[in-house]
Amino acid sequence: MDITAFYDIVENNDSFMITSHIAPDGDSIGSVLAMTLALLKIGKKAFPVINDVIPKKYRFLPGSNLIAKEIARKYDAIIVLDSGDIERLGFSKELNEYSGLIVNIDHHKSNVSFGDINIVDSGASSVGEIIYRLLEGKVEIDYGIALNLYTSIVTDTGSMKYSNTTAKSLKILAELVDKGVKPDYVSRQVFEKRSLSSLSLLKLVLDTLEITADGKLASLNITKDMMEVTGAMDEDTDGIINYAREIDGVEVAVIFKESEKSLIKVGFRSNEWVDVRKIAEVFNGGGHLRAAGCNIKYPLEKAREIVLNTVKMHMAEEYRERCN
Amino acid sequence: MDITAFYDIVENNDSFMITSHIAPDGDSIGSVLAMTLALLKIGKKAFPVINDVIPKKYRFLPGSNLIAKEIARKYDAIIVLDSGDIERLGFSKELNEYSGLIVNIDHHKSNVSFGDINIVDSGASSVGEIIYRLLEGKVEIDYGIALNLYTSIVTDTGSMKYSNTTAKSLKILAELVDKGVKPDYVSRQVFEKRSLSSLSLLKLVLDTLEITADGKLASLNITKDMMEVTGAMDEDTDGIINYAREIDGVEVAVIFKESEKSLIKVGFRSNEWVDVRKIAEVFNGGGHLRAAGCNIKYPLEKAREIVLNTVKMHMAEEYRERCN
């Protein structure tokens, strides 16, 4: 990994754009802001840019008011965080014209090493964890940086519940609490702000639960109608898939969300032995071993049929492999 | 605190009963088993006894098969864990006749120091954390002990989401992961085993949501009928109160559960400024600042009226105090 090269780039350049993928989450926003605040702290010009709406629940993060939506000027270097490829940034046109340095920092196994330098560690819980290690001993991690890094790690590990939770990530969280971060405060912001509409949505979605494959495959639907009737926001759908995944005996959970009438966003989760990234890749999606996603250009019922059949085939195959 | 006295008692005695409160939870069961396994490891006779059913989700804990329900013999000493008073053990009669040593290890502020020696640390996240510190450097913490202690800490902190999550508790969790504990495995056992009946129950309970006091007080009901119709178990009601607590703007959540037609178990949670222990104490209950409970001998509607009025009065008072 190009860690020395990274420090050299920071030292020898002045202005940085820090960016991450569209549909931003706690790790992408938290790590963009931690990197921004750290660069500002050592006297650099740092501009966080994310080409999408920042969900309300992340607006408590220090520096979030600085995030711009569009690329507005020239930079010496662009630091891309938490993005397996450069298309996910939503800036394809602008980046085609860009000739400066690109730094790629990520923890996705599927990362295509698109940067001039690439720091990709798929063993890290989150990009926040990688940034903590890059900053450690180089920049004083103040409360603002700590709060962003804590949020990165805690959201990408599902509050220490996912398999990417390591002793190393727990130790970093402890260090960040020592800097003043209050775990219950962060948790209330990012996990525990339920709107009444989100509860109404939850009830409707739970009514669509279907369980097949001998109880091992559970699926849920979120239709455009449900979103309209309840007044729920996009971010209110986060985490609903876990209600399916957590049912006793279930190995794979799939959620189908109507973006438009013929465009379905599909989310996959698994518990112990199914590699859902492989399933998502069949449909040109991607992600991690236990959490992945893709888009399908079909109406809901057709999308369900195709995807669930593929999941079942894939499960049968993995099951055979495991037992041979 | 009588820590040296504790080591002396362990050294100078041979047989120990290790016990905790009825309606056992992750911290009581995990800490009873960690202490049991540690005593066995140094060659003592150790007998875990809990006078209640052990919820299914905790039966993965090493040693859980050793737990007896009744006191069956004489012991040199009884080690009581996670219990504010001795009545909560459910052994009043037997303990009246007992003349041996009582060791009291707890983290409840309300603990009445009923032991011959008392190790009470209300700053500890959990009794599991206290036991980790007592064992550290004295007994090798093997995988079995580590798994019990990890479960204690992670359940009592709500997977690192509650205000008792400290840097110290995170560091201990990291040490326990280094001993081989898999955070996602524990999480699946204790937080993520949903039965289909528990999902059906959840939908019915969410239908009873009531919000008052300018959106600051949310309440839910669980009736005996709901339990029967859905076939849900007692343990399926764990955590439902958080759906009320997590609603944006809510400070206090109350859940009313019919034990019998005229016996209501009431649970309280708060987010930031209301001390719910004080409210529970009005009805002879107890607990912590942000989580408490009591029993009310009234039918559901009457119990709701009395309790919710008391909560409102109490909130108004605390609010006045905060703003003066």
Interface residues (C-beta under 8 A of the other chain):
Chain A: V154 T157 S159 M160 K161 Y162 S163 T165 T166 A167 K168 L170 K171 L173 A174 E175 V177 D178 K182 P183 D184 S187 R188 F191 E192 K193 R194 S195 L196 L199 L202 K203 L206 D207 L209 I211 N242 Y243 R245 E246 I247 D248 N271
Chain B: V154 T157 S159 M160 K161 Y162 S163 T165 T166 A167 K168 L170 K171 L173 A174 E175 V177 D178 K182 P183 D184 S187 R188 F191 E192 K193 R194 S195 L196 L199 L202 K203 L206 D207 L209 I211 N242 Y243 R245 E246 I247 D248 N271
